[in-house]
Amino acid sequence: MPRKYVAVCGASEATAAQLVAAREVGRLLAESGAVVINGANANLTISLPTGMGQARNVLIVTAAESVIAIGEGWGTLSEIAVARRLGRPVVALDSWSVKGLETVSTPSAAVRRALG
């Protein structure tokens, strides 16, 4: 069975609760065998430290089959918008309230939906 590619996007100034949720999302995705995509993190399957600033957001969501958005940073909002324009499903966890997004309340629900 092919591995699922999931981007995890979050606010650069995340709250403590959002950081805990992001770690749990990452752990659950890793346990499921998913390929986790993000900008920079030592624990990622694929890291895209492009040096391209906000343009990196487009690369991250383009490489993913689904996106989990955590937090309400402007970069996160841009990743949500690009992902939706590309037709990628986006799951929001403690994130922006945007029409057309599926909102969940737990990391496990976010991972289930993203892998769905």
Backbone as CSV, one residue per row, in Angstrom:
resi,resn,N_x,N_y,N_z,CA_x,CA_y,CA_z,C_x,C_y,C_z
1,MET,0.846,-1.178,0.000,0.000,0.000,0.000,0.894,1.245,0.000
2,PRO,0.669,2.198,-0.911,1.511,3.387,-0.975,1.357,4.250,0.273
3,ARG,2.434,4.921,0.632,2.400,5.806,1.791,1.667,7.096,1.438
4,LYS,0.946,7.646,2.393,0.215,8.892,2.220,1.143,10.060,2.554
5,TYR,1.147,11.098,1.738,1.949,12.297,1.958,1.067,13.361,2.600
6,VAL,1.428,13.780,3.827,0.618,14.733,4.581,1.480,15.914,4.998
7,ALA,1.048,17.112,4.645,1.727,18.324,5.094,1.109,18.763,6.417
8,VAL,1.963,19.144,7.347,1.501,19.706,8.614,1.961,21.150,8.630
9,CYS,1.002,22.069,8.646,1.288,23.494,8.582,0.862,24.136,9.892
10,GLY,1.696,25.008,10.418,1.361,25.630,11.682,1.944,27.014,11.826
11,ALA,1.403,27.711,12.785,1.819,29.088,13.060,3.235,29.122,13.613
12,SER,4.025,30.079,13.164,5.388,30.208,13.681,5.376,30.658,15.140
13,GLU,4.305,31.309,15.556,4.144,31.715,16.955,2.975,30.943,17.556
14,ALA,3.132,29.633,17.627,2.080,28.759,18.124,1.949,28.851,19.639
15,THR,0.753,28.572,20.115,0.527,28.491,21.552,1.106,27.179,22.076
16,ALA,1.221,27.081,23.374,1.719,25.841,23.977,0.815,24.665,23.605
17,ALA,-0.492,24.876,23.610,-1.439,23.811,23.264,-1.290,23.395,21.801
18,GLN,-1.045,24.354,20.920,-0.853,24.036,19.503,0.429,23.256,19.283
19,LEU,1.478,23.575,20.027,2.730,22.823,19.922,2.544,21.376,20.371
20,VAL,1.815,21.192,21.454,1.527,19.830,21.933,0.719,19.080,20.874
21,ALA,-0.293,19.748,20.307,-1.119,19.113,19.273,-0.280,18.750,18.048
22,ALA,0.627,19.645,17.643,1.470,19.384,16.467,2.384,18.185,16.706
23,ARG,2.950,18.085,17.896,3.805,16.932,18.213,3.008,15.639,18.159
24,GLU,1.803,15.673,18.692,0.952,14.482,18.690,0.551,14.106,17.257
25,VAL,0.206,15.096,16.448,-0.120,14.847,15.043,1.073,14.183,14.353
26,GLY,2.255,14.731,14.555,3.458,14.166,13.952,3.704,12.730,14.383
27,ARG,3.535,12.479,15.673,3.741,11.127,16.199,2.749,10.145,15.576
28,LEU,1.487,10.541,15.526,0.455,9.664,14.977,0.659,9.416,13.484
29,LEU,1.063,10.449,12.752,1.331,10.270,11.331,2.509,9.315,11.127
30,ALA,3.554,9.497,11.923,4.729,8.628,11.813,4.354,7.180,12.115
31,GLU,3.565,6.975,13.156,3.145,5.618,13.511,2.307,4.976,12.415
32,SER,1.582,5.797,11.667,0.735,5.268,10.594,1.532,4.962,9.327
33,GLY,2.789,5.410,9.292,3.608,5.201,8.111,3.496,6.305,7.084
34,ALA,2.809,7.386,7.419,2.662,8.510,6.487,3.984,9.236,6.302
35,VAL,4.122,9.887,5.164,5.256,10.767,4.903,4.829,12.162,5.360
36,VAL,5.551,12.710,6.338,5.219,14.016,6.899,6.062,15.079,6.204
37,ILE,5.402,16.111,5.696,6.083,17.175,4.967,5.905,18.494,5.712
38,ASN,7.008,19.238,5.838,6.981,20.531,6.503,8.198,21.320,6.049
39,GLY,8.343,22.546,6.522,9.455,23.400,6.107,10.785,23.035,6.731
40,ALA,10.817,22.809,8.026,12.087,22.463,8.694,11.803,21.845,10.041
41,ASN,12.371,20.653,10.275,12.197,19.947,11.541,13.046,18.684,11.448
42,ALA,13.822,18.432,12.446,14.740,17.282,12.425,14.023,15.936,12.385
43,ASN,12.750,15.883,12.759,12.029,14.617,12.831,11.169,14.313,11.609
44,LEU,11.279,15.099,10.569,10.424,14.931,9.402,10.902,13.840,8.465
45,THR,9.958,13.303,7.723,10.305,12.394,6.644,10.900,13.210,5.502
46,ILE,10.219,14.298,5.139,10.687,15.201,4.080,10.680,16.618,4.625
47,SER,11.822,17.279,4.549,11.942,18.668,4.966,12.216,19.503,3.724
48,LEU,11.531,20.625,3.588,11.722,21.494,2.436,12.246,22.866,2.871
49,PRO,13.488,22.932,3.371,14.063,24.221,3.756,14.617,24.926,2.512
50,THR,13.744,25.563,1.764,14.098,26.082,0.449,14.830,27.413,0.471
51,GLY,14.701,28.168,1.563,15.235,29.520,1.566,14.394,30.454,0.701
52,MET,13.204,30.000,0.336,12.331,30.779,-0.553,11.246,31.542,0.196
53,GLY,11.341,31.625,1.513,10.336,32.365,2.272,8.948,31.788,2.082
54,GLN,7.997,32.655,1.826,6.598,32.235,1.706,6.344,31.353,0.495
55,ALA,7.208,31.410,-0.516,7.030,30.551,-1.688,7.117,29.078,-1.301
56,ARG,7.811,28.787,-0.207,7.908,27.414,0.284,6.527,26.831,0.577
57,ASN,5.588,27.677,1.004,4.239,27.204,1.334,3.599,26.492,0.148
58,VAL,3.792,27.025,-1.039,3.227,26.416,-2.238,3.857,25.050,-2.476
59,LEU,5.163,24.956,-2.306,5.844,23.674,-2.516,5.369,22.616,-1.529
60,ILE,5.208,23.016,-0.282,4.792,22.066,0.753,3.418,21.483,0.448
61,VAL,2.438,22.333,0.182,1.082,21.813,-0.036,0.942,21.134,-1.390
62,THR,1.760,21.503,-2.364,1.736,20.827,-3.659,2.271,19.408,-3.528
63,ALA,3.266,19.213,-2.684,3.862,17.893,-2.485,2.955,16.960,-1.689
64,ALA,1.980,17.508,-0.990,1.130,16.720,-0.099,-0.162,16.274,-0.781
65,GLU,-0.687,15.172,-0.273,-2.014,14.708,-0.709,-3.113,15.302,0.163
66,SER,-2.760,15.635,1.407,-3.689,16.285,2.323,-2.878,17.156,3.268
67,VAL,-3.574,18.066,3.943,-2.915,19.053,4.801,-3.628,19.099,6.148
68,ILE,-2.828,19.159,7.208,-3.359,19.432,8.542,-2.851,20.810,8.937
69,ALA,-3.761,21.734,9.209,-3.417,23.094,9.608,-3.639,23.256,11.105
70,ILE,-2.610,23.736,11.794,-2.679,23.943,13.240,-2.291,25.383,13.521
71,GLY,-3.153,26.124,14.192,-2.852,27.512,14.528,-3.390,28.487,13.498
72,GLU,-3.184,29.783,13.800,-3.785,30.821,12.969,-2.773,31.827,12.430
73,GLY,-1.590,31.371,12.083,-0.627,32.285,11.487,-1.016,32.634,10.057
74,TRP,-0.484,33.764,9.573,-0.780,34.172,8.197,-0.214,33.171,7.199
75,GLY,0.953,32.611,7.490,1.522,31.594,6.610,0.636,30.363,6.546
76,THR,0.074,29.995,7.686,-0.843,28.848,7.732,-2.068,29.125,6.874
77,LEU,-2.580,30.346,6.959,-3.742,30.715,6.153,-3.406,30.654,4.661
78,SER,-2.202,31.088,4.293,-1.828,31.021,2.877,-1.700,29.570,2.422
79,GLU,-1.179,28.698,3.280,-1.077,27.278,2.935,-2.462,26.652,2.781
80,ILE,-3.381,27.039,3.642,-4.765,26.567,3.527,-5.345,26.991,2.180
81,ALA,-5.165,28.257,1.828,-5.730,28.777,0.580,-5.137,28.073,-0.635
82,VAL,-3.835,27.919,-0.673,-3.192,27.257,-1.812,-3.637,25.794,-1.897
83,ALA,-3.663,25.125,-0.749,-4.075,23.716,-0.741,-5.495,23.561,-1.280
84,ARG,-6.396,24.408,-0.848,-7.780,24.308,-1.321,-7.878,24.620,-2.806
85,ARG,-7.113,25.598,-3.277,-7.128,25.922,-4.720,-6.605,24.756,-5.536
86,LEU,-5.689,23.975,-4.965,-5.152,22.799,-5.651,-6.047,21.571,-5.486
87,GLY,-7.104,21.710,-4.693,-8.013,20.593,-4.472,-7.573,19.633,-3.386
88,ARG,-6.588,20.052,-2.581,-6.124,19.197,-1.487,-7.094,19.325,-0.315
89,PRO,-7.432,18.205,0.329,-8.236,18.305,1.545,-7.410,18.921,2.666
90,VAL,-8.045,19.797,3.437,-7.390,20.452,4.567,-8.214,20.189,5.815
91,VAL,-7.529,19.744,6.864,-8.155,19.518,8.160,-7.628,20.582,9.102
92,ALA,-8.528,21.314,9.747,-8.140,22.397,10.658,-8.233,21.924,12.104
93,LEU,-7.143,22.108,12.842,-7.080,21.761,14.263,-6.653,23.010,15.017
94,ASP,-7.569,23.597,15.779,-7.280,24.850,16.497,-6.712,25.873,15.517
95,SER,-7.410,26.027,14.387,-6.911,26.870,13.310,-8.003,27.809,12.824
96,TRP,-7.748,28.411,11.685,-8.669,29.367,11.084,-10.036,28.748,10.847
97,SER,-11.062,29.553,11.000,-12.423,29.129,10.666,-12.707,29.641,9.257
98,VAL,-12.563,28.755,8.301,-12.701,29.119,6.893,-13.748,28.216,6.268
99,LYS,-14.654,28.807,5.520,-15.684,28.027,4.843,-15.026,26.961,3.966
100,GLY,-15.521,25.741,4.071,-14.998,24.656,3.261,-13.942,23.808,3.943
101,LEU,-13.498,24.226,5.127,-12.520,23.426,5.865,-13.234,22.485,6.807
102,GLU,-12.664,21.317,6.965,-13.163,20.403,7.981,-12.416,20.707,9.269
103,THR,-13.140,21.004,10.322,-12.543,21.321,11.608,-12.698,20.133,12.541
104,VAL,-11.607,19.805,13.228,-11.618,18.720,14.205,-11.084,19.261,15.524
105,SER,-11.286,18.500,16.593,-10.880,19.002,17.906,-9.727,18.236,18.547
106,THR,-9.282,17.150,17.909,-8.185,16.380,18.495,-7.152,16.005,17.427
107,PRO,-5.911,15.815,17.844,-4.893,15.358,16.896,-5.259,14.034,16.226
108,SER,-5.826,13.096,16.975,-6.171,11.804,16.373,-7.250,11.959,15.305
109,ALA,-8.212,12.839,15.524,-9.235,13.083,14.513,-8.625,13.734,13.275
110,ALA,-7.676,14.640,13.482,-7.009,15.293,12.353,-6.271,14.268,11.501
111,VAL,-5.559,13.377,12.146,-4.790,12.358,11.427,-5.722,11.388,10.703
112,ARG,-6.780,10.972,11.358,-7.745,10.064,10.706,-8.298,10.692,9.431
113,ARG,-8.684,11.957,9.533,-9.263,12.653,8.365,-8.224,12.845,7.262
114,ALA,-7.007,13.220,7.641,-5.963,13.462,6.651,-5.591,12.178,5.913
115,LEU,-5.652,11.057,6.616,-5.287,9.781,6.007,-6.468,9.126,5.298
116,GLY,-7.685,9.621,5.623,-8.932,9.060,5.139,-8.993,8.783,3.716
